[in-house]
Amino acid sequence: MDDPEQAKTAAQTSSEEPTVAAEVPGIVRAFLRGELSRVEPQLPGWLDTLAGVGAGECWHKKSSFKAHLYEVYKICKIWGQDDDVCRCALFHSAYSNSYVNLAIFKEGTDRGRLAEIVGPSAEELIHTFCIVPRHNMVYDDLLARAPSAEEMAAMAAADAAAADAAAAAASASGPGDAAPATGTAPGASGGGGGALAAALRRLIPEAGLTVKHIKTGEPLIVDRLTVARFLLMTMADFCEQLFSWQDAMFENGDGRLLYAGANAGSLWPGACRPGLWHSALSRMGALLRHACVDGQGRPLVRLPPVFEGCTQVLTEADQLAARDAYWEAVTQHTEVTQHDEALRLLRTAVWHNPHVAEPHVLLAQIHCQRGQWAEASRHAARGVALLCEWGTAWDKRMPWEAWIAMARVLQHGASRQQWPITPFGMLNLGLVPGLDEPYDVVQ
């Protein structure tokens, strides 16, 4: 599909092609390339097992059940979780659970087989995941008793301001007077103090939470570490699958994600707008940081990188304003003559929700078209970083792999100060730099 004008660009400052650091972690590159044995030598075999029991034929919200299980595994792996958590993520509904009836393994006869596949400790975690009332545990025992998103956001902001003031005072007084650093869990920044930590730490007793077995009703004690693991997997589970169809069914117009509505007749897949789930997940992240902690206040699991390492809480109002501005931009202002309004809307989306990549990718496109290379580079780099942090897309009309590839293409174009001005030139795009560079998946 060669065209004599495909090489035309909006601007070009050099005939040389500089090297661009894409800032893509090795673990992300392994998933993008499909080099799954580098992620985990047994992963291809596990996926074959899921295929063999028919998981690829079962429906799951926006894809197949097999695809969903793999994607949640991928997110947990990108977030640096331990082997048992990642293996549980890959088989997390294998015996069915409190949300779905997708029992591809039989609890009464297949536990030994699954233990041989993933190991006894991972199978035990999978089984526990499938018998606890996860929705009640997350929503009734934790979120319903926690401060609201607005209250949490205000407390987090106040705590951050106080910490900055203390750091500035310590710096001004000299290193000898600085307070000693607190210990941290591997990969974590520490539980921290302040009003938010105090409000959340009381929610989970030292012995854990007592819940009811979803089938027998008998009491089960879920210790703090297991609560942390299930809360983190719920974050991965939700961000992978939620879009506007679930918002319509559960009447999530306020963005609180309470699963309270009853609009079961809403047609699937609907408009496929980005889902209103960031606020609820940011509250879960705050619980991971401040409630799921050891005796010294250190998080019990490696904190996901999202929401700035689970330090920020997004209000429902901000997530709704961001979603609406973004959706108007990408559905009503896509043509060149409408890009001034698209810029305004996309900047509004970023201002209200700085934790989503897609507005940055769209902004980078407009800036590349206009030859505004510094702005294009900044937004493309931010888009790449956020997509690498999440391991999934917010705007699920395009897959994560497509979003991250386009963001890298934009970053490369901005670095070279080149961007096509013809349709054939746009079709010619795709190559990203550094494909032959070695990478390490160790996190």
N, C-alpha and C positions, 0 to 999 in steps of 0.2 A: 504494500500500500504506500509506495513511494510517491512523493509529490515534490515538485521543484521548489515549492515555497515552504516546505516543512522546516527548513533551517532558519527561517526568519524568526527573529526574537524581538521582544520589546526593547531590550538593550543588551549590549555586549561590550565588556571592557577589556577582555583578554582572550587570546586564542588558546591559552593554556587552561587546563581543567584542574583546579586546585583540589586537594584532598579535603573532604568534608567529614568531620567526626559526627556520625549519626547519633551517638549517645544511646545506642540500643544495647541493653545488658545481654550478656551471653545466653542466659536462660531464655530470654525472649527470642533471640535469634534462632535458638534450637527449635523452639515451637514454630516460628515462622517458616523455617526450612523443612519442618517435618522430620528432623533428625531426632526422633523420639528416644532411641536407644541411648543417646547422649544425655538425655534428661534423666532416664531411669532404664537400665538394661532390660527390665522385665515389662516395661510399659507396652511395647508392641504385642506381647503375649497376652497381657491383661485385656487389651482392646479386642484381640481375637476372641477371648473368652466372652466378653460382652456381646460381640457379634454372634457368637455361636449360640447364645441363649435368646437371641432375637431382639436385643435392646435397640438395634438399628432400625427395626420395623415399628417400634412403638412411638407414638406422638408425644412431644413434650413442648408445649407452648410455642416456641419459635423454631423448633428443630425436632430431631429425633431424641429419644431418651439416651441413646448411646452418645450422641453429640453433646447433650447437656452434661452427662457425667464427665466426659472428657474435658469439657470447657471449665467445669468447676474444679477439676483436678488441676488444670493448667493455671487457673487463677491462684489456687492455694500454693502451687509450686513457685509461681512468680513472686508470691508474697513471702517465700522463704519458710514455709511451714515444714514440720518434721515429717518423717516417712509415714507414721501412723495416720496423721491428719490427712496427708495427700492421698493415701490409699483409701481411707474412709471416704474422702471426697469422690473418688472414682467409683465407689460402690455404695454411695451414701443412701440410696433408696432401694437397695437390692432385695430386701425383705418386705418392701413397702414401708411407709411411715405415716406420721400423723397428717401429712399433706396430700400424698398421692398413693394410689393403689397400683404399683408397678412392681409386683413381686416376681422378679426374674429368677430369684433363688427362693427355695422353700425353707422357711425358718426351721421346720421340724426335721428336715433330712439333709440339707445342704450346708449346714454350718461347718462341718468338718472339711468339706471340699473347699469352701471359701477360705478357711483358715490355712489350708495347704497352699492356696494361691497367693494370699497377701500376708500371711503370718498370723499367729494367734492373737497378738495384742491389737493389730489392726482390725481383725474380724470382731473382736470383742467390742471395739469402739463402733464399728459399723452396726452391730446388733443393738447396742445401747442407743445409737442414733435413731434406729428404727422402732424402738419401743417407748421412748420418752415422748410426752406431748410437747413437741418443740414449740409449736405456736403459743401454747399457754405459758410455757417457761419463758420465752423471749418477751411476749407481750404482757402477760398478766403479772408474772413474778418480777420482771425487770423494767420494761419500758413504762408500764402503767404506774409504777411506783417511783420512777425517776422524774426529775424536773422536766418541763416541756422543752422543746427545741429552742424557743426564744429565751427561756431562763438559762438553759445550758450554754447557749451562745454568749449571753451576757456574762455569765460567770467565767467562761473560758477567756473572753476578751479581757476581763478585769484581772484574771490571774496572769495572763500574758503581760499586761501592762505593769503589774506589780513585779513580775520577774525581770522585765526589762529595766525597771527603775532600780531594783536591787543590784542587777549586774552593772549598771552604770555607776552606782554608788561604790560598789566594790572596786571597779576599775579606777575610779577617781582616787580612792584611798590607797591604791597600791596592791600588788599581788600578795603581800604578806598578810593583809587583812581580809582577803577573800574567803568566803565560806568554802569548806571542802565539798568536792563533787560527790553526789550520791551514787551508789552502785546501780548498775543497770542489768537487766536480763539480756541475753544474747540477741543482738540486733534491735534492741529497744532503746528508747531514750529515757526510760525511767518513768515511774508512775506520777511523780510530781506531787506538789501539795496544792494548797489553795482551796477556795470554796467549792469548786466543782469536784475535786477529789473527795472532799469531806462529804459532799452530798451523795456521791455514788458508792463510796466504799462500804457504806452500811447496808447496801441492798443484798449482798450475798453473805450469809453467815459463814464463819470459818469452816464449818463442817460441810457447807454446800447447800443446795436447794433440795427440798423434798417434793417430788412430783408423783403422779399416778401412772402406772403402766397403762398404755393406751388400749390394751386388750383385756387385761385381767383386773385392772383397777388397784392392784396392790401398790403400796408405797415404795418408791425408789429414791435413793439418795444420790444426787448428782454432785460430785465434788467440784470445787472451784475450777480446777484445771479442765475438767470435762465441760463445764459450763462455758469456759473461755473458748475451747475448741469448737463447740457447737455454735456459739455466737459468731465466731469468725467464719465458719462454714456457711452459716445463714447469710452473712454479708456476701460471700462469694456466690452462693446459690441465687440470691435475689438479684444481684447486679447482672448476672448472666442472662436471666430469663425475662425480667420485667420490662414491659413496654405499655403503650396506651390501652391495649386491649384489656389488661387486668385492671387498669385504672377505671375503665368504663364499667366493667362488671362489678367491681367492688365500690363504685361511686366514690373514687378517691380524688374528688375535686379539690379538697383542701390540702392534699399532699401528705396527710398524716400516716397513710399506708396502714390503716387499721383493719383491713379486710372486713369491713362492716356492712357494705352494701349488698344488694341482692338482685343485680341486673344480669341474670344468667343468660338472657336472650341477646346480649350484645354480640353482633356478628364478628367472628374471628376471620382474618386478623385485624380488622378495623383499619384505621388510618395509619397505624404504625408510628405514631408520634413517640418521641422519647418518653420514658416513664418518669413518674414523680416518686422516686425512691431515695434520692440522695439525702434528704433530711433525716429520714428514719435510719438509714445506714450510718450517717454521721453520729447519731446518738448511740448506735451500737458500738461504733468505734470508740466513743468516749467511755462506754462501759468496759470495753476491753482494756483501755488504758488505766482506768481508775478503780473499777470494781473487781475485775478479774485479776487480782494481785496477790502476791505472797505477803508474809508478815512484815516485810520491809517496804511494802508498797510498790514492788516491781512487777510489771506485767508478766503473767504466766505463759503467754505465747508471744512469738515475735509479732510486733504490731504491723499491720498492713501499711504500706507507704501512702495510701490514699488519705485525703483530708489532712495533708501535711503530717503524716504519721499519727493520725487519729487525735490531733490536738485541736481541730476546729469543728464546730457544729454549725450546720446550715439550717436556717429557719425555713419553715414551709412556705412563707411568703416569698422569700428570695428564690427558692427552687422553682416556684410557679412562674414568677416574673421572668426568670432566665429561660425556662422552657417555652413560654409563650413568645418571647422576643426571638428566640432562635427559630422556632417553627414558622413564624411570620416571615423571617428573613429567607429561609430555604424553600418556602412554598410560594411566596408572593413577590420576591425581589431578587430573582436569580439573574435577570438580564442586565447587560452593561449599563443601560440607561437608568437602572434602578439601584445601582451599587452604592450610591451615597446613602440611601435609606438603609440598605443592607448593612453597611458599615455601622451606622448608628445602632441598629437592632442587635448586631452581633457583639458590639462593645457593651451594650446593655446586658446581654446574656452573660458575658464574662464578668462584668461588675457584680452581678447578682449571684452567680455561681462560678467561682474560679476553679472548680474542681472537675470541670468537663472539658474534653479535648476538642470536640467537634467545632465549636465556635471559633477556636483558634485556627483550625485547618481552613475554614471558610475565609477568615480574615487574611490568612497568608495568601490564599488564592487571589483575592482582590488586590492586595498590595503587590504581588508579583506582576499582575496584569498592568499595574500602574507604574512599575519600575521603582517602587518604594522598598528597596532591598533590605534596609535595616529592620523596618517593621515586619516585612515578610519573614525574614530570618528569625526574628524574635517569636512571632506567633507560631511558625512551623516548629521551632525547637520546643516550645511549650506544649504544642500538640503531641509531638513525639513522646515527650517525657510523661505526659498524663496518660497516653495510651499504653505506654510501657508499665506504668504504675497499676492501672486497672486490669489489664489483661483481657478486657472486653470493651465493646462499644456501648455508648449511651444511645446514639442514633443507630438503631439496629436495622435500618433499611439497607445498610451496607455492612458487611462483616468487618470485624476488628482488623483482620489482615489487610483489607483494602484501605481502611482508614489510616493505618500506620504506614503502609507503603506510600500512599498519596502524601502524607505529611513529610515523609523522607524525601520524596521527589521535590516537594516545594522547598524544603530546606536546602537541597542540592541546587535547585534553580536560583534561589536567592543568593547562595554563596558564589555561584558563577555569574550572577547578575544577567541571567538569560531566562526568557520565558516566551513560549510560542505565541504568535498572533494570528495563526490560521488554524482551522479545524484539523487539517491533516497534521499540523505540528503538535496539536494536543494529543491526537491519537498516537503520535510517535513517542510520547513520554512513557516512562515506566522504569527505566534502569536507575538503580540507586548505587552510590559509590561504596567501595570497600567490600564487595562481595567475596573477594579472594583473601580477605584478611582473616587470620585465625581468631578463634574466640574460645573462651573458657566458660563453662556452665556453672562452675562452682560459685556459690553465693557467699 
